[in-house]
Amino acid sequence: MEAAFVLTGFVVGAVIGLSGMGGGALMTPALLFAGVPPTVAVGTDLLFAPLTKFCALVQHQRSGTVRWPLVRLLALGSLPGAALALLVVSRLVADGADLQRLIVGTLSVSLVATALMLLLGRTRHAAGRHSLIPPSWQAPLTVAAGAVVGVLVALSSVGAGALGVAVLFLLYPALPAARIVGSDIAHALPLALFAGLWHLGLGHVDFALLGSLLLGSLPGTYLGSRAALAMPEPVMRPLLGGVLLAIGVGMAVHV
């Protein structure tokens, strides 16, 4: 199983570096299918994500593909949203509630929503590189979207990368794909770290599993980040969207 987790880490790390997506959307379902308890899968993945994304962020920062104003707007909504959701989780744990159905249900909904946004959202070329949203609405909608992402990340570990990328594609269609990916990675790192440390305090992290995942993910992320500038957006969006939709529907059926 250790070798399987190392390989899983490499594949997910490569996808994160390439697209900014896949940390929670691919890793958490993979851990669940491997028999890892839902709370441990979410908690471990939330610490796996920032450590993996750091390597990708370094590469994107060197390439100048991080838009820090966008990162700040997303964080303005996501960090309070995550904190609120984590307070609810902590209260449920204290009351002895079974979180398995809540986590798996939230995860499946998040995956399907993310997949539909990726598959139905128009590419920058099809949108004529012009947003249908008035410029004055972009900032408040970005903060609101960040809040939704923060709640989903805290409950399911999904959203920091995949949903964040989809939202930025919709709100800022004129922004180059590489800058959307770089900005999303920069936002996802502190958000996942914040939620991961909270889950660590609840005892939801398996460090042996985390080590195996990181062993594969760090080289995978480096290679994926190097290839990010060359990957055509029309190829990545439907490919990842289709995978996420299949996983999300499959999990929803078994909730």
N, C-alpha and C positions, 0 to 999 in steps of 0.2 A: 504493500500500500504506500510506503514511503516514496518509492520510485514513481508511482502513479500520481501522487500529490506534487512531486517535483515537476513532472511533465505538465500537470494541470497549471501549476504556477507559471511555467514558461509560456504556455499558450495564452493564458489570460494576460500576462505581462506584455506580450507582444501586441495583443489587441489594444490594451490600454495605451501603450506608447504610440500606436498607429492612429488611433481614432479618439482617444480620450474616454472611450466607453468600455464596458465589459467587466469592471472590477466587481461590483456587486451583482450585476445582471447575469454574469456567467459564473462567477466563483461561488456565490451562495447556493444556486441550484445544484452545481456540481458537488458541493460538500453535502447537501441534503441527499442527493442520489447515492452518495457514498456511505450514507448511514450516520452522518454527524448530526447530533441533536440540533434543532432549529436555533435555539438561543446561542449555542456555541458556534454554529455556522455563521450567524450574523455578527457576533462579537469578534470572532477571529478574523473574519473578512474585513471588518471595519478597522482593525489594526494593520491588516495586510495591505489595504488600499493605500494609505498615506505613505507607507514605507516604499511601496512600489512606484507610486506616482511621483515621489521625490526625484527619482532618476529621470523620469520623463520630463518633469518640470525643468530640471537643469538643462536638458537638451533644448527644450522650447525657449527658455529664457535666452540661451546663447544664440538662438536663431531669430530672436526678436519677435516671437509670435504670441506673446502674452499681452493682452489689453487689460491693464490693472484697474482702470475705472469700471469696467464690466465686472471684474472680480469683486470689487468693493460693493457694487450694487447687489450682486447675488448674495454675498455674505451678510449684508444688512438684513435680508429676509431669512436666510437659511439657518444662521446660528440661533436666533430666537426660536424659530420653528422647531429645530432639533431639540433645543433645551426643553421646550414645552412637551414634546412627545416623549422625551426621556423621563421627565418627571412622572408622566402617566404610567410608563413602563415600570418605573421604580415602585410606584404605589401598587400596581397590580402584583408585582413580585412579592412585596411585603404582605399583601393580602392572600398570598398562596395561589394566585390564579394560574391556570395553564395557558401559557402564551403560544403554544405550538400553532393552534388554528389561526390566531391573530397574525402571527408572523408569516405563515405560509400563505394566508389569504391576502395580506397586504403585498407580499412579494409577487404573487401571481397577477394581481391588479396592476402593480407598478410595471411589470414586464410587458403586459399586453398594451397598456397605455403608451409606454415608451416605444414599443414596436410600431404601433399605429401612427404615432407622430413621425417616426422615421420613414415609414412606408408611404404615408399620405401627404407628408409635407413636401412642398415643391422644392426642387433644387434651386440653387441661386440663379442658374441660367434660365430655368423655366419662369422664375419670378421676375425676370428682367432686372435682377439685382436691385430692385426697389421694394421696400417694405410697404405692405398695405396698412400698417399701423402708423398713425401720426407720430412724428418725432417727439412731441411733448408727452406721449403716453409710454414711450419706450422705457424710461427710467423707472416709473412706478410699477409697470408690468414686470420688469426684470426683478424688482424687489419682491413682488407678490409671487412670482415663479420661484424665486429662491426660497421663500417660506414653505411652499408646497414640497420642494425638493428636500428641504431640511427635515420635514416630518417623515417623508418616505424613507430617507436614509436612516433615520433613528430607529424606525420600526423594522425595516427589511434589508438595510444596507444597499438598496437599489436606488438610483436616482442621481447621485452626485456626479456621475460621468454620463451615463446614457441619456437620462432625461434632461440633464443640463445642456448637453450638446444639442438635443432636439429643440429645446426652447430657444437657444441662441440662434440656431439656424432660422427659426421662424421670426424672431424679433429683429435680427440683424442680417438679412439676406445678402447685403452688399459686402459684408465682412468676409475676407478670404477664409476658406475652410481651415487652413493651418492655424490662423489666429483664433478661430472659434475653439478648436481643439486645445490649443495652448492655454487660453483663458479659462476654459472649463477645468482643465487639470489643475491650474493654480487655485481655483475655487474649491475643487473637490478635496484637495489635500488637507487643509485645516478642518473642514467640515467633518470628514471621515475620522480624522484624528480625535476631534472633540467627542464625537459619538462613540468611538472605539474605546477611549479612556473611561468613559462612563460605563460601558458594558464591562470593561476590565474590573471596575469596582464592584460590579454585580457578580463577578466570577464566571463570566461567559467567554473566556478566552483560553484556547488550548495552545500552549506555547510550542509544544513539539510539532503540532500540525502547522503552526505559523512558520516555524523554521524551515520545514520542508517546502512550503509554498514559496517562501522568499528565495530559497536556493535556486528555484527555477525561474522565478519572475524577474529578478534583477537583470540577468542577461537578456531575457526576452523583451523587457521594457526598453532596454538600450537599443536593441536592434529595431524594434518597432518605431521608436522615436526617430531614428535615422531615416526610416523609410516613409515617415509621415508626409513629408513635403511632396513626395512623388505619387502618393496614392490618390487616384481620381475619386472625388466625392461621389459621383453617380454609381461607383462600384461599391464603396463601403456602406452607404446608407441602406440600400435594399438587402445586401447580404446580411448585415448585422440585424436589421429589422426582422427579416424572416426567421433568423435563429431565435431571437428574443420572443417573437410571437408564438413559435412552436413550443418553447419552454414554458411560457406563461400559460398558454391554454392547457398544456399537459398538467401543470401544477394545479390549475383551477379545478380540473376534473377530479383531482384526488384530494381536494380540501375537505 
